[in-house]
Amino acid sequence: MIHPYRVGSIIGLVGATVFVLVNRGALPGAGPVLALVAYLVAVACYVWAVWVRPASDLPAGQPPRRRAGLVYLASVAGMLLVFALGRLVLAQADREELMPALVAAGVGLHFVPFAAAFRAPVFRTLGWLLAAIGTVGLVIGWLGAGAVAAAAAAVTAGVVMLLVMALGALSGGREA
């Protein structure tokens, strides 16, 4: 049987990969290459910490709280609502190029309730970091950097997600 931390981290790996690969092309100059290098280093850290090390070294985990499934559904619904309403606001302001930063912030916020529901503190760290990165990308993008700031926020969010998952595995599940 595959360790639950490994199984759960696959979703994060896919999300982080999408953040980086979809958005790195909007970075100027050597940005796309640097983003790819940072991503590959983060993937290597993640693979080593989560998949290469013995499963016995991974966080043991605890059973989720009784209403964890409802928290999960509410969090996903809230994230989708943030995306939909945010897209409307950005479209009204003719700033749709900032959507990648909004997605990073929304994904981060949707992770925060998971920490208590699934008894996994790594989600608190991951959630607040991604929310902050996305918010900074939105603010800087809104103030004039536009698509570059939004893409940089999304790429950074992807790399940070991989590193937080690796640190969570290394810390035994305590705060990363």
N, C-alpha and C positions, 0 to 999 in steps of 0.2 A: 504494500500500500504506500502511496506517495504521501509524504509529510504534508499536513495542512498548510504550513507556512509556504512550502514550495508551490502547492496548488494555487493558493490565494495570490501569490506573487506573480503568477503568469498574467493575470489581468493588468497588473501594474506594469509589467514588462511591455505588453502590447500598447498600453496607453502612452507610456514614455516613448516608445519607438515612434508612434504616430506623431506625438508632439514634436519630436526632433526632425523626423524625415519629411513631414509635410511642411514645416515652417523654415527650415534652414535655408532654403533657396531664396527667401526674401531678405536674407542678410547681405550686407554690402561686402565688396572686396573678398578677402580671404575668409569671411565669416562662415560660409557654408562648409568649407574644409575644416575650419577650427571646430565648428559645431559637430561635425562627424567624428573628429578625433576625440572630442570630449565625450561624446556618446559612446564610442567604442571603449574608451577607458572605463566609463561608468558601467557599461555592460559587462566588461571583464570583472570588475569588482563585484557586481551583482551575481554573476555566474559562480565566481569563486565562493562568495559568502553564503549563497543560498543553495547551490546545486553541487559544488565539488566537496565542500566540507561534509563531514558525516551528519546525517539527519539527527543524530543524538545531540549535536551541538546547537541545533535550531531551537527557537522558543517553543516550550512545551505547549503553550496555549491553554486556555480554559474554555469550558463550554460557553457559548454565547448566552447573553441574558434572554429571558423568556420572550421578550418582544423585539428581539434583534431583527427578525424578518420584517416587521413593520417599520422599524427605524431605517432599515436598508431601503425599502420601497419609498418611504417618505423622503429620504435623502436623495434618491435618484429622481423622484418627481420634482423635488425642489430644485435640483441641479438643472433639469430640463426647463423648468419655469424660468430660472435665471437666464439660461441661454435664449429662450424665446423673447422674454421681456427685454433683455439686454440687446438683442438683435434689433428689436423695434426702436429702442432708444438710439442706438448707434445709427440706424438707417435714417431716423428723423434728423439727426445731427450731421448726416452725410459723413460718418466716420466708421463705416463698416469694416474698414481695414484693421480695426482694433479688436475684431472678434477673437483672434487667437489668445489675446491676453484675457479677455472676458472668459473664455473657455477654461484657461488655467485657473483663474480665480474661482469659477464655479465648481470645477472638479475638486479643488482644494477644500472649499467650504462643505462639499458633500461628504468628504472624508471625516470631518471633525466629530459628528455624532457616532461614528463607528467605534471610536476609542472606548467609550463606555459600553455600547451595545454588544460589541464583540470581545470586550476585555482585552483590547490590544492597543496599548499606549502609542505604538508606532503611528497609528492613524492620526492622533492628535498632532504630533510633530509634522507629519506629512501634510495634513490638511492645512494647518496654519502657514507653513512655509509656502505651499503652492498658492494659497489665497493671497499671501503678501506679494509673491512674485508677480502674479497676475494683476493685482491692484497697482503695483508700481509700473508695470507695462502699460496699463490703461492710462494712468496719470501722465506718464512721460509721453506716451503716444498722443494723448489729447492735447498736451502742451506744445506739440509740434513735431515730434519724432515719427509720428504716424505708424505705418506698417512695420518699420524696422524695429521700433520698441516693442510692438505687439509680438512680432516673430521672435525677437530675442527673449521675451518673457516666456513664450511657449517652449522654446528650445531649452532655456534654463530650467523650466519646470520639469521637462522630461529627464534631463540629466540629474536634477536633484531627486526626482522620484526614485530613480535607480539607486542612487547613493543612500537615500534614507532606507530603502528596503534592505540594502546590504548592511548598513549600520544596525538596523533592527535585528537582523539575523545574528550579527556579531555580538550584540548586547544581550542576547538571550530574551529579547522581546520587551525589555525595558525601554523607556524613552530613547529614541535614536538621537 
